[in-house]
Amino acid sequence: MHDKTRRLTYLTLFITIEVVISIVPFLGFIPLGFINATTLHIPVILAGILLSKRDGAIVGFVFGLLSFLKSTFEPNMTSFLFSPFFSMGGIQGNFTSLIIAFLPRILVGYMSGLIYEIASRHLKEAMSVSISAFIASFIFNTGLVMSLAYIFFRDAYALSQGLAQSAVLTAIVTVIFTSGIIEAIIAMIITLAIYKAAKKIMKGAPNV
């Protein structure tokens, strides 16, 4: 199979997986009792590592698009973060919602690929994959989303969560360092497990 055809085939596969786990109820979440850890960013990370930074960014864009669509047509009380069309109970999204919906998810894919490229020059393969998955999940999928939520929607976030404005920063930092770390560890474990299996199947896939 020609490299370009192979790349497009694998890219399509990752996009399909992302769509499926995004639309099938509960498939994109792991219930842990006190939180539901999301796995929606894992195909994005894998695409960045197994294919390329560019392909990771493409799958990340799809993740962002799906998040925007779900927040628009199946909203909950935090959907204003991801859709400018959300309006409920005095809370409304705006154009910055699109930044939160798309930018962190694109960076998850791009940076996972970039970090893997850099790490693999100095570290063993498994360690490079693990570091890439953890950083992409913790810094960009959780940290950047929640940081942008604080920057752009501090008052709306407080209202949606029933918090005093003075408590928003503490709440967001708590989310980052609780669910964010747990999701990053889960992403690291699952990504490494799938990577080992997928690498055998995808041997010879372009990583450019």
Secondary structure by P-SEA (a helix, b strand, c coil): ccaaaaaaaaaaaaaaaaaaaaccccccccccccccccccaaaaaaaaacccaaaaaaaaaaaaaaaaaaaaccccccccccccccccccccccccccccccaaaaaaaaaaaaaaaaaaacccaaaaaaaaaaaaaaccccaaaaaaaaaccaaaaaaaacccccaaaaaaaaaaaaaaaaaaaaaaaaaaaaaaaaaaaacccccc
